[in-house]
Amino acid sequence: MFRPVLRSQIVTDVLIAVGLGGLVVLVASGGLFARDQAVIVVGMTAALALRRLSPGLALSVAWITAIYQMVTGQQPDPSNIFIAGVMYTTSAYGSQRVRVAGAVSAIAGALTAALYVGIPDYITRLHEPTQDGPVIESGRVFGAVLIVVLALLLLPWLGGVVARTRQTARMSREAQLLAERDAARADRAVAVEQERVSIARDMHDIVAHSLAVVIAQADGARYALKADPAVADQALGTISSTARRALGDVRELLGALRHEQGTTPTPDIDDIERLVGEMREVGLEVDVERIGDPSSLPTSTQLAVYRIVQESLTNAYKHGERGTPVHASLTYRPDTVEIDVVNRRSDDGRAGPGTGHGLVGMRERATLSGGTMTAGPRGQDFAVAVRMPAHPATGQMPRGLFTSTDQERTAP
């Protein structure tokens, strides 16, 4: 029944209503009111005071007061204008039922007031000479009162409807702005998350490959130290250069994390030869077949090709059978790039340590460029096959595309 309003609003409404009621008392009849007249002023003042706190109750009080006024045979007085404020609040703040009741009250109240004035006027004119007849002249009075009262009641009600519509539109705009702000925050969060995934993917590729080379060279140097110091010295040199290069790449990645415009390692197609050389030095026999010209590939595609080949060779070294060749095929077409890496699976139960992110990272790179990747056993071999556009598609990677079940195979 009562709306949640501020205490200051209630005090303001009461003071305005009491002030206007007192003004009516002072102006009309010099302040000398009969009891019935005082009841009308008090009732209309109470309705005006309650108009915003409880529009439905205020409308009910106004109707009761108006009915009492008609039953006691009183003529309209200035306090009846207070009904306009009540009509406004029924449509501006009332519920749907109260709003409909206000519209019905405007029409019914106008008809009732016109009849209340017109019927006595007609009875009076029946006993007096008239120029146009009592029906016509009383009909004019009825029409005039109907128009005036209808305007007094219906126009404020329509004004409340307009105010309510504007308030609803303003709240809708605010809600839309909040939704757009939340959407912008969500997009930024997704972009930041994808950048973190990209940096983590590069970090994994760099560290996993470099540590695999370092571990292999360190093991070789330990066994060759007594038998052939020259071989041990060469292995230590490879460890040193690999570690320095990995350290430089990691520093660039950390720079990208610290600064929004930081640079990230961007090896290209030409660096694959150096990568193959490193893997051969640690004892992995690699056979590379190249078809087509990669010179027109954009930097992003060249980086993806390098990282996929790097991770594939690292997995082959960690999980493949030692002493068997690894075949890598790189096919560069005008519109697509195809990468195939095949190695013999280990059959002695040996499995190198895996983090579960290698195959996931390769699949992410292929998907981000608009391509596809398959990886799994193929007979006695393990094959990685990637097909992606030469010019990658733009756009963000959908969230949730890769799940925790996409794990790197660490055992045959």
N, C-alpha and C positions, 0 to 999 in steps of 0.2 A: 504493500500500500504506500510506503514511503520510499522515496528515492534517496540514495546516498549523496548528500550535498554538504558543502562546507558550513561550519557554524557561522562564519561571517556572512554567507549568503542568506541563511535563515534570518539573522538579525537585520540584514538590509531589507529583506522582503517585509518583515514585520514593521519596521520603522516607516517604510514607504506606505504600507497599507494604513497604519494608524494616522500618519500625517495626512493622507488624502481623506480618510474618514473624518478626521477633525476639521479639515477644510470644508467638507460638505456641511457639517453641523453648524459651522460659523456663518457660512454664506446663506444657506437656506433658512428662511423664517427667522433670521436674526438669532439663531441658536436656540429657539424655543420649539422643541420637538415633542410631539405626542409620543406615548409609549409605543404604539404600533410603528410609527416612523423611526423611532430609535432602534427597534428590532431589525428593520430593513437595513439601516446603515451599518449596524453591528454585524449582521449576517453577510452583507456584501464585503465589508472590510475583512472579515475572517476568511472568506473565500479568496480574496486577493492576497492575503498573507500566506495562505497555504498553496498557492498556485504552482510554485516550483518544487516544494517539498513533496506534495501529493496532488498531482493534477486531477486524478479521479475524485478524490475527496473534495477538492475545491469545487469541481463541477457539481457534485451532489449538494454541497452547501448552497451554491448559487441557485440551483433549481428549487430547493426547499424554501429559500428566502423569497424567490420570485412567486412561488405558489402561495406562500403566506401573504404576500403583498396583494395578490389577486383575490384571495379569499376574504381578506379584510377590506377590500374595495378601495385601496389606496391608489393614488395616481403615481405614474413614474416620477422618480426624483433623480438628481445627479449621481447618486451612488450606484444606479443601475449601469452606468458606464464602466464600472469595475469589471463587469462580466467580460468585456473585451480582453482584458489581461488574462482572465481564466481561459478563454477560448484559445488564446495564443499558446499557452503552455500545454493544453491538452494535445495539440498536434506537434509541438516542438519537443516535449519531454515525455509525453504519455506513452503507454504501451499501445499496441495495435487496437485493443478493445477500447481503451480510453480515447484514442484518436478517432475511431469510428463513432463513438458516443458523442464526441465534440461536434462532428459534422452533422449528425442527426439532431443534436441540440440546437445548432445554428438554424436549421430549417424549421424544426418544430417550434423553437422559441420565437422565431419571426412570425410564424402563422398564429401562434397563441397570442402574442402581443397585438397583432393586427385585429384579431377577433375580439380581444379584450377591450380595445378602443373602438372598433367599428360597430359592434352590436349595440352598446349603449348609445352611440351616436345615431344609429338607425332608429332606435326606439324614440329618441328625443325628436327626431325629424318627422316622425309619423304624426305628431301632435302640433307641428308648426308648418306654416306655409313655406314651400320650397320652389325654387325656380325650375330645376330640372328633375324634381322628384326625389324622394328620400333614398331610393335604391341607388340611383346614379351618384348622388352627392356623398352618401355614406360609402359607396364603392370607391370613390376617389380617396376618401380618408383611409379606408382599409388598404388601398394600394400604396399610398404614401407611407403609412406606418410600416407596412410589410417591407418596402424597399429600404427604408432607413434602418430598421432593426436588423434586417438581413445583412446589410452592409456592416453594421456595428458588430455583428457576431461572426459572419462568414469571412470577412476580409482579414481579421486577426488570425482566424484559424488557417487560412491560406498562407499568411505570412509565417506562421509556425511551421507549416509543411516545407516552405522554401528554406527556412533556417535549418530544419532537420536534414534536408537533402544536402545542403552545403556542408553541414557538419559531417555527414556520412561520406561525402566526396573527399573532404579534407583528411578524414581518418583513413580512407582508402589510399590516398596519395602517400600518406605517412607510412602505411603498411607496405606499399609498393617500394618506397625508398628504403625501408628497413630490409625488405626481401632482396632488393638489388645490392644493398651493402653486404648482406650476408653471403649472397652469391659471389660477389667480388672477393670477399675474404676466402670463401671456399676455393675459388679458382686460384687465388694466390697460394693457398695452402697446398693445392694439388701441384702447382708449378714448382713450389719449393721442394715438395716431396719427390717429384720427378727429377729435379736437379740433384737432390741428395742421392737418389738411386743411381743416377748417371755417374756421379763422382765415386760412389761406393763400387760401382761396376768397374770403373777404370782402376780404382785402387786395388781391387781384387786381381784384375788381370796383370797389373804391374808386379804386385808383391808375389802372387802365386808363381808366375813365370820366373821372376828373378830368383826367388828362393829355391825353386827347383833346380835352376842352373847352379846356384851357389852350393847347394847340398851335394849335387853330383860331382862337382869339381873338388869340393872339400874331401869327399870320400876317396876320389881318385888320387888326390895329392897325399893323403895319409898313407895309402898303400904304396905309392910310388916314391915316397920320400927317401927310403933306404936303397931301393933298387935303382932308381934313376932320378937323381935330384933335378935334372933339367926338366923332366916331365912335371915334377912337383912344382917347380918354379913357374912353368907355363900355366898350370892349373891355378896357382895362386894369382897370377896376373889376370886370368879370366874372371876369377872371383872378384878381384879389385875393380875391374872395369864394369862388370855387371852390377855390383853394389853401388858404384858411383852413379851409373846411369839410372838405376832404380831410385836412388836418393834424390837425384834431380827431378825425376818425374813426380815423386811424392811431394817434394817442395812446391812444385807447380800446382799440384792438386790442393795442397794446403793454402796456397795463395788464392786459389779460386774460392775456397771456403771463407777466407778472411775478407776478401774484396769482391763486390758484386761484379766488377768488370775484370776479374782475374782471368788468367790464361790457363788452359789445360793442355796436357800432352797431346800432340796431334801427329803421331807417326803416320806415314802414308804407305802406298804400295811399294815404293822403292825400299823401304825398311824391312820388307819381308825377307829379302835376301840375307840381310844381317841376322834376322831372327832364325832363319834356317841354319845359318852358319853356327850360331850359338848352340842350337840343339844338336848339331852334328858333333860339336866339341864335347858334349856331355855323353856321347855314345849313342844318340838316336839317329838311326839311318833314315833320312828323309828324301823322298823322291818328289820333286815339284814339277808339275806340268802346267804350262801357261798357254792359254789360247785367247787371242784378241789383244786389243790395245787399250790399256787402262788410263792413258794420259788424259782423257776427257772427263774422267770421273770427278765429281765434286769432293771437297775435303772430307765431308761427313761420311760419304760412302767409302772412301779410302781408309778412314779411321776404323769404320765398322769391319771392313775386310781384314785389316791387320789384326784387330783384337780377336776376331773369330778364329783366324788361323793360329794366332798365338795361344789362345785357350785350348784349341783342338790339339795342337802339338804338345802342350803341357799335360793335358789329360792322357794323351797317348804315351808319354814318357812315364807318368805316374802309374797308370793302370794297364798299359799294354804289355805284351810279351816282349821281353828283352831280346835283342838280336834279330828281330824281324823288321823289315822296312815299313815305313809309313808313307802312304801315297797321298799326296795333296794335289788336287786339280782345281785350277782357277780359270774360269771361262768368263771373258769380258765380251758381252754383246752390246749393241747400241742401246738397248732398253733394259737389259737385265744383267745381273752378275750372279754366277753360280759358283759355289764353293763346295767341294767334296773332299773330305779327309777320312781315310780308311786306315785302320791299324788292326793288327792281330790281337785278339783278346788273350789275356793271361790265363793259363789253364792250371797254374800251380797254387791257386788260392791266394796269390799275392795281390794286395791292393794297397796303393799309396793312400796317404791321408787326404781326405776330401772335405771341403767346407760346405758342400751342398749348394754353391752359388755359381759354379762355372757354366753348366748347361743353361741355368736360368738366365744368366747374364747374356749368353749368346742368343738365346731365344728373344730376350728383350730387345737386343740390337736389331735383330732381323724384323721383329714386329714393328718397332718404331719407324723403320724405313719403309714399311708397307709390304714386307716379304714374309716368308715362312721358313721354318726350320724343322727338320726331323733328326733325331739322334737315337740310336739304339743298336742292338745286336743285328748283324747280318751274316748268318751262318757262324763261322769261326771268327769273324771280324766284328769290329765296332765301327759304325759309320756315322759321320756327321754330314748332313746335306742341307745347304742353305740356298735359297733362291730369293733375291731381293731386287727391287728396281735400281737401275743405274742412277736415277735421280730420285731420291727418297721422297715419300709423301710428307706433307706438313701436317701438323696437328699434335695433340697431346695423347699420350698413351692412356687408355681407359683404366680407371682405378679398379683393382681387384682382378686384373687380367691374369696375373701370375699368382698362384697359390703356393702354400707351403708344401704341397705334394710334388711340386716340380723340383726335384732334387737331383743333384749330380750323382751319376753312377760311380761308386767307388769300388765296385767289385764286378767281375764278369757275371 
